[in-house]
Amino acid sequence: MTNGDERKQKVGAALVVGGGIGGMQAALDLAEAGIKVYLVESKPAIGGVMSQLDKTFPTNDCAMCTMAPRLVAIGRHKDIEVLTLTEVVRIEGEPGNFTVTLKRRARFVDESVCTGCGACVANCPIRFVPQPLDGAPPVKLAPDVQARVDQIIAEHRHRPGPLMPILQSINAVYNYFPEDVLRYVSRQLNIPLTQILRVATFYNAFSLKPRGKYIINVCMGTTCYVRGSERLMERFADTLKIKPEETTPDMLFTLKAVRCIGCCGLAPAVMIGDTVYGKLTVKEVSAIIKKYQGTNGHGQAHAG
């Protein structure tokens, strides 16, 4: 038997580590060549960072439109076995004859009968610890704060699904969610605090920490990034003497990095309140900050 024949005999299966778009395509290519493939991903699902993107550079194609056919093909392919929540512990052997030890974390559901209804997430005893309202001490708010929150609750409590509009109104008043206010809302609506926190922490527009009067959103999407948004972020941080996700001591500015603000044609773009500053340069940053230090911004778009 020749060495070439020996190598052919050794090829039995392939292990692809990482379930991002590259790993998915590699698994499909190997499987189409007739090789059994184990696709290992440490996260609960494959897809990687690309599954979190809206569009891809440079064509602005829909990221999910690119991924969806591959996801379907992997799910249907008889020679691809997907191992999520799995990490590589040890690799032994030689090329063509490897032995790989994997560690797979428990998913705590029977995957063979799971329908993806989400009921287990909503009732998870670990992530969402039930907090009984009966017997809990009453929440005391300052009289003016309580009067304002009571007014907001009264405006929305009889509407279907009142929690979201109530949280939006509270956020509009305080620009974040004070903990005692959320506890008060929980008591008034008879909704567990854990359920309110699920909503309050899901949306990027909400915050549990005090934020500045003006939130500077620097777009770090692909188009803005390649056109210099990273330098804009550095200039804003240096000028304000804060880091991203921090707030100035005078509570005037909060600096945030966001994935996309929907203004790719104005890249690099920054949004402050409802105002979009497009085709921005680092030389303009100081003037913009001074404008908000002295006056109120108004919702409009600016292009340099």
C-alpha positions as CSV (number, residue, x, y, z in Angstrom):
1,M,0.0,0.0,0.0
2,T,1.4,3.4,-0.9
3,N,1.7,6.4,1.4
4,G,-1.0,8.1,-0.5
5,D,-3.4,5.2,0.1
6,E,-2.5,5.2,3.8
7,R,-3.4,8.9,4.0
8,K,-6.8,8.2,2.3
9,Q,-7.5,5.5,4.8
10,K,-6.9,7.8,7.7
11,V,-9.5,10.4,6.6
12,G,-12.7,9.6,8.5
13,A,-14.1,12.8,9.9
14,A,-13.2,16.5,10.3
15,L,-13.6,18.8,13.3
16,V,-14.4,22.5,12.6
17,V,-13.9,24.8,15.6
18,G,-16.1,27.9,15.5
19,G,-19.6,28.3,14.1
20,G,-19.2,31.7,12.5
21,I,-19.7,32.3,8.8
22,G,-16.2,31.0,8.1
23,G,-16.7,27.8,10.1
24,M,-20.2,27.2,8.6
25,Q,-18.8,27.5,5.0
26,A,-15.8,25.2,5.9
27,A,-18.2,22.6,7.3
28,L,-20.4,22.7,4.2
29,D,-17.4,22.4,1.9
30,L,-16.0,19.4,3.7
31,A,-19.4,17.7,3.9
32,E,-20.0,18.2,0.2
33,A,-16.6,16.4,-0.3
34,G,-18.1,13.4,1.5
35,I,-16.4,13.9,4.9
36,K,-18.2,13.6,8.2
37,V,-18.0,17.0,9.9
38,Y,-18.4,17.9,13.6
39,L,-19.0,21.7,13.9
40,V,-18.1,22.9,17.4
41,E,-19.4,26.2,18.8
42,S,-19.0,27.4,22.4
43,K,-22.1,29.7,22.2
44,P,-25.7,28.4,22.4
45,A,-26.1,28.7,18.6
46,I,-24.0,29.0,15.4
47,G,-23.8,32.2,13.4
48,G,-21.1,34.2,15.2
49,V,-20.8,37.9,15.0
50,M,-22.3,38.0,11.5
51,S,-25.7,37.0,13.0
52,Q,-25.7,40.3,14.9
53,L,-25.1,42.5,11.9
54,D,-27.6,44.3,9.7
55,K,-25.6,44.7,6.5
56,T,-22.1,43.6,5.3
57,F,-19.4,45.7,3.8
58,P,-18.7,46.6,1.0
59,T,-21.9,45.5,-0.8
60,N,-24.4,46.4,2.0
61,D,-26.0,43.0,1.5
62,C,-28.3,41.8,4.3
63,A,-26.2,39.7,6.7
64,M,-29.1,37.3,7.4
65,C,-29.7,36.8,3.7
66,T,-26.1,35.6,3.4
67,M,-26.3,33.4,6.5
68,A,-29.8,31.9,6.2
69,P,-29.1,29.5,3.2
70,R,-26.0,28.2,5.1
71,L,-27.9,27.7,8.3
72,V,-30.6,25.7,6.5
73,A,-28.0,23.7,4.5
74,I,-26.1,22.8,7.7
75,G,-29.3,21.8,9.5
76,R,-30.3,19.5,6.7
77,H,-27.0,18.0,5.8
78,K,-26.6,14.3,6.9
79,D,-22.8,14.6,7.3
80,I,-22.8,17.6,9.6
81,E,-23.3,17.3,13.3
82,V,-23.5,20.6,15.2
83,L,-22.2,20.6,18.8
84,T,-23.2,23.9,20.5
85,L,-22.2,24.9,24.0
86,T,-19.1,22.8,23.4
87,E,-15.4,23.6,23.9
88,V,-12.2,21.8,22.9
89,V,-10.4,20.5,25.9
90,R,-7.5,18.5,24.4
91,I,-6.2,17.4,21.0
92,E,-4.0,14.4,20.7
93,G,-2.5,12.4,17.8
94,E,-1.1,13.3,14.5
95,P,-2.3,14.6,11.1
96,G,-5.0,12.3,9.8
97,N,-5.4,10.5,13.1
98,F,-6.5,13.0,15.8
99,T,-8.4,12.3,19.0
100,V,-10.2,15.4,20.3
101,T,-11.7,15.7,23.8
102,L,-14.7,18.0,24.1
103,K,-16.5,19.5,27.0
104,R,-20.2,20.1,26.4
105,R,-22.2,22.3,28.8
106,A,-25.8,21.3,29.7
107,R,-28.6,22.9,27.8
108,F,-31.2,21.7,30.4
109,V,-33.8,20.9,27.7
110,D,-34.5,17.8,25.7
111,E,-33.3,19.0,22.2
112,S,-35.1,16.1,20.5
113,V,-38.5,17.4,21.6
114,C,-37.8,21.1,21.8
115,T,-40.1,23.3,19.6
116,G,-38.4,26.6,20.4
117,C,-41.6,28.0,22.1
118,G,-39.5,29.9,24.7
119,A,-41.5,28.8,27.7
120,C,-38.4,27.5,29.4
121,V,-36.7,30.9,29.1
122,A,-39.6,32.8,30.5
123,N,-39.8,30.4,33.5
124,C,-36.1,29.7,34.1
125,P,-35.6,29.4,37.9
126,I,-32.0,30.4,37.6
127,R,-32.1,33.5,35.3
128,F,-35.4,34.9,36.6
129,V,-35.7,34.3,40.3
130,P,-39.4,34.8,41.3
131,Q,-39.8,37.6,43.9
132,P,-43.1,37.4,45.8
133,L,-44.7,40.8,46.3
134,D,-46.7,39.8,49.4
135,G,-44.8,40.7,52.5
136,A,-42.2,42.8,50.8
137,P,-41.5,46.2,52.4
138,P,-43.3,49.2,50.7
139,V,-41.2,51.3,48.4
140,K,-40.9,54.9,49.5
141,L,-40.3,57.6,46.9
142,A,-39.9,61.3,47.3
143,P,-43.3,63.0,47.1
144,D,-42.6,64.8,43.8
145,V,-41.1,61.6,42.3
146,Q,-44.1,59.5,43.4
147,A,-46.6,62.0,42.1
148,R,-44.9,62.0,38.7
149,V,-44.6,58.2,38.5
150,D,-48.3,57.8,39.7
151,Q,-49.3,60.2,36.9
152,I,-47.4,58.1,34.3
153,I,-48.9,54.8,35.6
154,A,-52.4,56.3,35.6
155,E,-52.0,57.3,31.9
156,H,-51.1,53.8,30.7
157,R,-52.2,51.2,33.2
158,H,-55.6,50.5,31.5
159,R,-54.0,50.0,28.1
160,P,-53.1,46.6,26.7
161,G,-49.5,45.8,27.7
162,P,-49.0,48.9,29.8
163,L,-45.4,48.1,30.9
164,M,-43.6,49.3,27.8
165,P,-45.2,52.7,27.5
166,I,-44.8,53.2,31.3
167,L,-41.1,52.5,31.0
168,Q,-40.7,54.7,28.0
169,S,-42.3,57.6,29.8
170,I,-40.1,57.1,32.9
171,N,-37.1,56.9,30.7
172,A,-38.1,60.2,29.0
173,V,-38.3,61.9,32.5
174,Y,-35.1,60.5,34.1
175,N,-33.1,59.3,31.2
176,Y,-32.5,56.1,33.1
177,F,-34.4,53.8,35.5
178,P,-33.8,54.5,39.2
179,E,-34.0,51.2,41.1
180,D,-36.5,52.5,43.6
181,V,-38.8,53.7,40.8
182,L,-38.7,50.2,39.1
183,R,-39.6,48.6,42.4
184,Y,-42.5,51.0,42.9
185,V,-43.8,50.2,39.4
186,S,-43.5,46.5,40.2
187,R,-45.7,47.0,43.3
188,Q,-48.2,49.2,41.5
189,L,-48.7,46.9,38.5
190,N,-48.3,43.7,40.5
191,I,-45.6,42.6,38.0
192,P,-42.4,40.8,39.3
193,L,-39.4,43.0,39.3
194,T,-37.5,40.3,37.3
195,Q,-40.0,40.7,34.5
196,I,-39.6,44.4,34.4
197,L,-35.8,44.1,34.4
198,R,-36.0,41.7,31.4
199,V,-37.5,44.6,29.4
200,A,-35.4,47.3,30.9
201,T,-32.1,45.6,30.1
202,F,-33.1,44.4,26.6
203,Y,-33.4,47.7,24.8
204,N,-30.3,49.8,24.1
205,A,-32.4,53.0,24.6
206,F,-32.9,52.1,28.3
207,S,-30.3,52.2,31.1
208,L,-30.1,51.2,34.7
209,K,-27.3,53.7,35.3
210,P,-27.6,57.5,35.3
211,R,-26.8,59.0,31.9
212,G,-25.9,62.4,30.7
213,K,-28.4,64.9,29.3
214,Y,-26.8,64.4,25.9
215,I,-26.0,60.9,24.7
216,I,-23.3,60.9,22.1
217,N,-23.8,57.8,19.9
218,V,-20.7,57.2,17.7
219,C,-21.6,54.7,14.9
220,M,-19.1,51.9,14.8
221,G,-20.8,50.0,11.9
222,T,-18.7,48.7,9.1
223,T,-19.1,51.7,6.8
224,C,-18.5,54.3,9.5
225,Y,-15.6,52.3,11.0
226,V,-13.6,52.1,7.7
227,R,-14.2,55.9,7.2
228,G,-12.7,56.8,10.6
229,S,-15.3,56.5,13.4
230,E,-12.7,55.0,15.7
231,R,-10.7,58.2,15.5
232,L,-13.9,60.2,16.2
233,M,-14.5,58.1,19.3
234,E,-11.0,58.7,20.5
235,R,-11.3,62.4,20.0
236,F,-14.7,62.6,21.9
237,A,-13.2,60.5,24.7
238,D,-10.0,62.7,24.9
239,T,-12.0,66.0,24.8
240,L,-14.6,64.9,27.4
241,K,-12.0,63.0,29.5
242,I,-14.2,59.9,29.7
243,K,-14.2,56.4,28.2
244,P,-16.9,54.9,26.0
245,E,-20.0,54.0,28.1
246,E,-19.0,56.6,30.8
247,T,-20.7,59.9,31.7
248,T,-19.0,63.2,32.4
249,P,-19.1,64.3,36.1
250,D,-21.4,67.2,35.3
251,M,-24.0,64.7,33.9
252,L,-24.0,66.5,30.6
253,F,-22.6,63.9,28.2
254,T,-22.6,60.1,28.0
255,L,-20.4,58.6,25.3
256,K,-21.6,55.4,23.6
257,A,-20.5,53.2,20.7
258,V,-23.4,51.8,18.6
259,R,-23.5,49.3,15.8
260,C,-25.5,51.3,13.3
261,I,-27.6,54.5,13.2
262,G,-28.9,53.9,9.6
263,C,-26.9,56.7,8.0
264,C,-24.3,54.8,6.0
265,G,-24.4,57.5,3.2
266,L,-23.2,60.0,5.8
267,A,-20.4,57.9,7.2
268,P,-18.7,58.5,9.6
269,A,-21.8,59.6,11.5
270,V,-22.5,60.5,15.1
271,M,-26.0,61.0,16.6
272,I,-26.6,63.3,19.6
273,G,-30.2,63.1,20.7
274,D,-32.2,63.4,17.5
275,T,-29.4,65.2,15.6
276,V,-27.2,63.3,13.1
277,Y,-23.8,64.7,12.3
278,G,-22.6,63.1,9.0
279,K,-19.3,63.0,7.2
280,L,-17.7,64.2,10.5
281,T,-14.0,64.9,11.0
282,V,-12.0,65.0,14.2
283,K,-11.5,68.7,13.8
284,E,-15.3,69.3,14.2
285,V,-15.6,67.4,17.5
286,S,-14.6,70.3,19.8
287,A,-17.1,72.7,18.2
288,I,-19.9,70.2,18.5
289,I,-19.2,69.7,22.2
290,K,-19.0,73.4,22.9
291,K,-22.4,73.8,21.2
292,Y,-24.1,71.5,23.6
293,Q,-22.3,72.9,26.6
294,G,-23.9,76.3,25.8
295,T,-27.2,75.5,24.1
296,N,-29.7,72.8,23.5
297,G,-29.4,70.6,20.4
298,H,-32.3,70.3,18.0
299,G,-33.3,67.3,15.9
300,Q,-31.8,67.6,12.4
301,A,-29.0,66.3,10.2
302,H,-25.7,67.9,9.4
303,A,-23.3,66.8,6.7
304,G,-19.8,68.2,6.5
